[in-house]
C-alpha cells in the first residue's frame, strides 16, 4: 500500500514541485493550501506524514503543529520555512515538528528525509529489538512504540521515541550529536545538530524529575549526550 503524504503550502509552484517528486517515487500525495484545511484532510486522507509550511493563511504551521500535538496526534511532521531566523526553526521543533528544511530546498533531499522517517516509523523490530527495556522507572516497549514512566504512558513524538530508544540501546556510551543525527534522523552528512538539542530538551521535560539537573540524559560537554541508569530506582510520582 502506498504511503500517504499531506503537503501543506500556499505556494502552488512549491506544492506542484513536491507533489511531482513524491509521486515519482510512489507516494500517494494530497495538497492543501492553508492551515485550517489540514484537519479535514487528516480525517479523510489519513496521511502517514505531513510536509508543513511555516507561513500559511488562516492558521500558520506553528499553530497547526501545536494543535495536532495537543490532540495527541503524533503523525511525523517536516516543517518548511523560508525564514533564516533560527528562532523560527526552533519554534517549529518546540511545537512538535520532527525535522525542518529551509527554502529553497532540494526536492530529492526532502524525498530522502521523508523516506528515512517512514522507514524508521514503519519498520518492524526484530525479536531482540522488540524486547521491553527499562531504565529506572522508565519502560520502553519498542514493538508498540510506547514509553511508560512509573507505569503511566507518556506521549512522545515519533522522533522523541526513536531518540530515547537509540540512547537506550547505547546506554552508558557517550554519543556525539552527529552520531545521533546519523542514528536517529538517518542523516549521512553534516546536519544541523540543533535539531538534536531541541529533541533532547523535550525528552528531558517528559522523563526527568528536573530537566535542569537530569538523572538520565546527561550532557557531556563539547561532545554530546549519554543515557545513564540511576544506581537506585526512585519514585517519580
C-alpha positions in Angstrom: 0.0 0.0 0.0 1.3 3.4 -0.9 2.3 5.7 1.9 0.3 8.9 2.1 1.9 12.4 2.3 0.0 15.5 3.0 1.6 18.6 1.6 0.6 22.0 3.1 1.9 25.0 1.3 0.1 28.1 -0.1 2.6 28.5 -2.9 1.2 26.4 -5.9 4.6 26.1 -7.5 6.1 24.6 -4.4 3.2 22.3 -3.9 3.4 21.1 -7.5 7.1 20.5 -7.3 6.8 18.4 -4.1 3.7 16.6 -5.5 5.5 15.7 -8.7 8.7 14.4 -7.0 6.9 12.4 -4.3 4.6 10.7 -6.8 7.6 9.9 -8.9 8.9 7.6 -6.2 5.5 6.0 -5.4 3.9 8.1 -2.7 0.2 9.0 -2.6 0.1 12.8 -2.2 -2.6 15.3 -1.3 -2.0 19.1 -1.3 -3.9 21.7 0.7 -3.1 25.4 0.9 -4.0 26.7 4.3 -3.6 25.6 7.9 -7.3 25.0 8.6 -7.6 22.6 5.7 -5.1 20.2 7.4 -7.6 18.9 9.9 -10.3 17.8 7.4 -7.6 16.3 5.3 -6.2 14.3 8.2 -9.7 12.8 8.9 -10.3 11.9 5.3 -6.9 11.3 3.8 -5.2 9.9 6.9 -1.6 10.8 6.0 1.5 8.9 7.1 3.5 12.1 7.2 2.9 15.9 6.8 5.1 18.3 4.9 4.0 21.6 6.5 5.0 25.2 5.5 5.6 27.6 8.4 3.9 30.6 6.8 0.3 29.8 5.9 -3.0 31.6 5.7 -5.8 31.1 8.3 -3.6 29.1 10.7 0.2 29.1 10.5 2.4 26.0 10.7 3.3 26.5 14.3 -0.4 26.7 15.3 -1.1 23.5 13.2 1.7 21.6 14.9 0.6 22.8 18.4 -3.0 21.8 17.8 -2.1 18.4 16.4 0.2 17.5 19.3 -2.4 18.8 21.8 -4.8 16.3 20.3 -2.1 13.6 20.8 -1.8 13.2 17.0 1.8 12.1 16.6 1.9 12.0 12.8 5.5 12.8 11.7 5.9 16.4 10.5 8.6 18.1 8.4 8.4 21.8 8.6 9.3 24.0 5.6 10.4 27.6 6.2 11.6 30.4 4.0 12.9 32.2 7.1 16.6 32.1 8.1 16.0 33.1 11.7 17.0 30.3 14.0 14.2 31.1 16.4 11.6 30.2 13.7 13.2 26.9 13.1 13.4 26.1 16.8 9.8 27.2 17.3 8.7 24.5 14.8 10.6 21.8 16.7 9.4 23.2 20.0 5.8 22.7 18.9 6.2 19.1 17.7 7.9 19.1 14.2 10.3 16.2 13.7 12.5 17.9 11.3 12.7 21.1 9.2 14.1 22.3 5.9 14.8 25.8 4.7 13.5 27.1 1.3 14.9 26.9 -1.3 15.5 23.1 -0.8 16.3 20.1 -2.9 13.2 18.0 -3.7 15.5 15.0 -3.7 16.7 15.8 -0.2 13.1 16.3 1.0 12.2 12.9 -0.5 15.1 11.3 1.2 14.2 12.7 4.6 10.6 11.6 4.2 11.7 8.1 3.2 14.1 7.9 6.2 11.3 9.0 8.7 8.8 6.5 7.3 11.4 3.7 7.1 12.0 4.2 10.8 8.4 4.6 12.0 7.2 1.7 9.9 10.0 -0.8 10.5 9.1 -3.9 12.4 11.6 -4.6 15.2 13.4 -7.9 15.3 12.7 -10.3 18.1 15.6 -9.0 20.1 14.7 -5.3 19.4 11.1 -5.9 20.4 12.0 -6.8 24.0 10.9 -4.2 26.5 13.7 -2.2 28.1 13.8 -0.5 31.5 15.9 2.5 32.8 14.9 3.2 36.4 11.2 4.0 36.3 11.1 4.2 32.5 9.9 1.3 30.5 10.2 1.2 26.7 8.1 -1.1 24.5 9.7 -1.0 21.0 7.1 -3.3 19.4 4.3 -1.0 20.5 6.3 2.2 20.3 5.2 3.1 23.8 7.1 4.6 26.8 5.9 4.4 30.4 7.1 6.4 33.3 6.0 4.8 36.6 3.5 2.7 34.6 1.9 5.8 33.1 2.0 6.1 29.4 3.8 9.3 28.2 3.2 10.9 24.9 6.3 11.1 22.6 6.5 12.3 19.1 8.0 9.7 16.6 11.4 11.3 16.8 11.4 11.6 20.6 10.6 7.9 20.8 13.3 7.0 18.4 15.9 9.2 20.1 15.1 7.7 23.5 15.2 4.2 22.1 18.6 4.8 20.4 20.0 6.3 23.6 18.7 3.2 25.5 20.4 0.8 23.1 23.6 2.6 23.7 23.2 3.3 27.4 26.3 4.3 29.2 28.1 5.3 26.0 28.9 8.9 25.0 27.2 9.8 21.7 28.1 12.8 19.7 25.3 15.0 18.2 26.5 13.9 14.8 26.2 10.2 15.8 22.6 10.9 17.0 21.8 12.7 13.7 23.0 9.7 11.8 21.4 7.1 14.1 18.0 8.7 14.6 17.5 11.1 11.7 19.4 8.9 9.2 21.5 11.9 8.1 24.6 10.8 6.2 26.0 14.3 6.1 26.9 17.1 8.5 23.4 18.1 9.5 22.2 20.8 11.9 22.9 19.4 15.4 20.5 21.9 17.0 17.7 19.5 16.0 19.3 17.0 18.4 19.5 19.5 21.3 15.8 20.6 21.0 14.6 16.9 21.0 16.9 16.1 24.0 15.3 19.1 25.8 11.8 17.8 25.0 12.7 14.3 26.2 14.1 15.7 29.5 10.9 17.6 30.1 8.9 14.4 29.8 11.1 11.9 31.6 13.2 13.7 34.2 12.1 14.9 37.6 14.1 18.1 37.0 15.1 18.8 33.4 17.8 21.2 34.7 19.5 18.5 36.6 18.9 15.4 34.6 19.5 11.9 36.0 19.0 10.0 32.8 20.1 12.0 29.8 23.3 13.8 30.8 25.2 16.3 28.7 28.9 15.5 28.0 30.4 18.9 27.5 31.7 19.6 24.0 30.8 16.1 22.9 27.2 15.1 23.1 24.9 13.1 25.4 24.9 9.9 27.4 22.0 7.9 28.9 22.7 6.9 32.4 20.8 4.4 34.5 20.3 5.6 38.1 22.0 3.4 40.7 18.8 3.3 42.7 15.2 3.2 41.4 13.3 6.1 42.8 9.6 7.0 42.7 8.9 9.7 40.1 5.3 10.3 41.2 
